[in-house]
Amino acid sequence: MQPSFGSFLVTVLSASMAAGSVIPSTNANPGSFEIKRSANKAFTGRNGPLALARTYAKYGVEVPKTLVDAIQLVKSIQLAKRDSATVTATPDHDDIEYLVPVKIGTPPQTLNLDFDTGSSDLWVFSSDVDPTSSQGHDIYTPSKSTSSKKLEGASWNITYGDRSSSSGDVYHDIVSVGNLTVKSQAVESARNVSAQFTQGNNDGLVGLAFSSINTVKPTPQKTWYDNIVGSLDSPVFVADLRHDTPGSYHFGSIPSEASKAFYAPIDNSKGFWQFSTSSNISGQFNAVADTGTTLLLASDDLVKAYYAKVQGARVNVFLGGYVFNCTTQLPDFTFTVGEGNITVPGTLINYSEAGNGQCFGGIQPSGGLPFAIFGDIALKAAYVIFDSGNKQVGWAQKK
């Protein structure tokens, strides 16, 4: 993922996969493993407008000022609830509350990172960031790692649709996730960060999209997954995201619970896990499976058709998206994967409280993007298989 723009770190940049990237050394025959996400203790509750703005920024859609204002409005509502002596605010557990511990360097420095299938950079807060900007974050200190080696002449610079940015240097270092170690992984070490990044509670992310959209210049680097995939029993990983519990990622094998998945071929020409689908309220369209996005974003027509089934649902211009009465029971959302169907329960689509008895929907307009974004609202309904070997995605409905 990640409660700020810092959770969604990479705007899509056009980059070609360059030859000559360092070939990493990995430990022998790790086979497959599962890594569980851990709770982010700094989580303070869901903010619907913020989740929507993050995704717009990530994919280069201009963030309207009204949406920026709405973020602060919802934050003020949440603060008022926490300060009240008569109303108790119990933050919902959510995808943005969970992170993955990752060890970097020798001796290992542990940072809590978000796994993001919608980007391709391993980005971290570092000791080069001004201490006032990195406060509250665990940081990577290259000088304290005996295995760290600076990649001279390499840099990265991420810019969002709202013109916030982050940039820095690149190191090669040991990176361990679970029981698997890559001995020469590109680690993008932040030097400058915008305020939106510093407000997050995660320490960076691990991009799991395709290496073709890695942002390092002059030579794009391989993702951590691309570096270890040859050592796995099978070239796959599975996202098992959960509601009200951390969930996990499986690398190198498919858990038995996901054995009855439906599959669809992917188009990775833009670097994403993109597949063709259709829904029970719309025709054929393309969608990107993105663990680094919270909401489900789709075309205006599809979103309008969905909320036409919800009595009293409307676009709230102050909150920047569709809202409805919190007592309303939302309909399910069903979409196709290959020859099968996956259903997102309506309970998952009621994303967050927005004040005055209104709730913010987990399905929102995509801002004119040429594809839908199936974020965690959709992903939590299924085991999602990212199969790079067969260039396909699989979805297995959760019961």
C-alpha positions, -999 to +999 in steps of 0.1 A: +000+000+000-002+034+038-023+063+050-009+090+026+002+096-009+035+079+002+017+046+001+012+049-037+046+060-047+048+056-084+032+075-112+032+055-144+063+066-164+072+053-198+104+034-194+119+006-215+135-024-198+172-019-204+198-046-208+227-048-185+209-047-152+228-064-124+220-101-121+213-108-084+225-137-064+198-155-044+199-182-017+196-217-030+163-233-037+139-214-015+110-230-033+080-212-020+070-193+010+042-173+026+047-139+043+021-124+065+013-088+067+015-070+101-008-044+116+002-008+112-002+005+148-004+041+135-036+035+115-062+061+124-092+051+103-104+052+067-106+084+047-126+078+015-116+110-003-079+104+006-081+069-008-096+082-041-070+110-043-041+086-038-052+066-068-057+096-090-023+108-081-007+074-087-021+071-122-015+107-132-051+119-130-053+155-118-065+157-082-093+183-080-090+209-053-125+199-040-111+164-033-081+178-014-104+199+007-126+168+013-096+150+027-092+176+054-129+176+061-130+139+068-099+141+089-115+168+111-146+146+115-124+117+126-105+139+151-138+152+165-150+117+172-118+107+189-120+138+211-156+132+221-164+119+255-197+103+243-187+089+209-161+062+205-143+059+171-131+024+166-110+025+134-119-002+109-092-027+101-083-022+064-059-029+037-041+004+045-035-008+081-012-037+071+024-037+060+051-063+053+084-063+073+114-063+049+150-066+059+176-046+040+214-046+044+240-061+067+233-062+095+196-062+085+176-030+089+138-038+091+114-015+074+076-019+071+068-018+034+037-020+012+035-046-015+022-029-046+013-047-079+006-013-095+043-001-095+078-014-100+101+004-076+115-007-042+114+027-026+124+035+011+128+063+035+165+068+042+190+086+064+195+111+035+160+125+041+157+155+064+150+141+099+119+163+102+105+147+071+113+111+082+100+114+117+079+084+126+094+062+099+120+035+101+147+044+077+174+027+056+209+039+064+233+028+036+264+037+056+254+012+083+252-017+058+285-034+049+268-049+019+255-016+005+270-003-028+259+029-044+250+027-081+269+057-093+251+080-117+217+064-110+188+083-097+150+082-095+124+109-094+087+102-089+062+129-097+025+127-091-005+142-108-007+168-080+030+177-087+042+163-054+074+144-058+101+123-043+136+115-055+169+101-044+199+077-050+201+041-058+220+014-040+224-023-045+220-042-012+208-074+003+170-075+006+152-103+024+115-110+024+104-140+043+129-168+038+142-155+005+172-132+000+183-112-031+219-103-026+220-074-051+187-057-052+182-021-064+170-001-033+158+034-042+169+055-012+149+087-007+168+120-005+139+145-010+103+139-002+072+160-005+049+165+025+023+141+012+049+113+014+060+121+049+025+119+063+023+082+057+030+055+082+047+030+059+084+032+052+082+027+015+070-001-009+080-031-029+067-028-064+054-061-079+043-049-114+066-055-144+102-042-145+095-023-177+080+006-157+108+008-131+117+045-128+155+044-122+175+063-147+196+059-168+191+022-165+158+008-152+163-019-125+146-052-121+119-056-094+125-078-064+101-103-077+117-105-111+150-111-093+138-140-073+112-156-096+138-180-111+144-195-076+108-202-069+091-236-074+066-219-097+067-183-112+037-171-093+026-151-063-008-150-046-024-121-028-046-132+001-059-098+013-084-099+041-111-077+058-104-072+095-073-093+095-038-088+079-038-115+053-007-127+035+012-132+002+023-166-011+053-168-034+062-198-055+030-218-050-007-216-050-025-224-017-051-251-019-079-226-012-071-210-045-070-242-066-104-235-082-095-202-098-107-187-130-079-173-152-077-145-178-046-136-199-029-104-191-017-075-213+015-063-196+025-039-224+020-010-201+038-028-172+006-037-153-013-068-144-041-058-169-068-082-180-101-080-199-133-084-179-170-075-179-195-069-151-231-076-144-239-039-151-215-031-179-200-045-211-164-055-218-135-034-203-099-037-192-089-037-155-057-036-136-053-058-105-035-034-080-027-043-044-014-007-039-048+009-045-076+008-019-107+014-039-123+000-070-123+026-098-142+022-130-158+042-158-184+069-151-211+048-168-203+017-148-202+036-115-234+054-122-251+022-131-240+006-098-252+035-076-285+036-095-293+005-075-286+023-042-315+044-029-304+079-021-268+075-034-254+107-049-222+124-058-211+147-030-191+174-046-175+183-012-163+148-007-154+142-043-173+109-048-204+088-043-220+087-009-251+070+006-269+065+039-247+043+061-277+021+070-282+012+033-274-024+023-253-022-008-257-046-037-229-070-047-207-063-077-199-092-100-173-093-128-159-119-151-125-136-151-121-158-181-151-183-181-161-175-145-175-149-122-162-132-091-185-114-067-175-085-044-199-085-015-217-052-009-204-051+027-169-046+013-181-017-009-193+004+021-158+019+026-159+045+053-180+070+072-181+105+058-201+123+084-238+132+089-248+096+086-233+093+051-208+067+040-182+069+012-184+042-015-156+017-023-165+020-060-157+054-075-151+069-110-116+064-124-112+100-136-111+091-173-084+064-172-085+039-201-088+010-177-105+002-144-084-002-112-094-032-091-079-023-058-083-040-024-121-035-024-122-061-052-090-081-042-103-089-007-131-109-023-108-135-038-074-152-038-057-134-066-030-153-085-003-133-104+011-158-128+041-144-146+051-177-161+018-181-180+011-144-183-023-146-166-042-136-135-064-160-116-092-152-092-106-177-067-137-166-049-135-165-011-165-180+008 
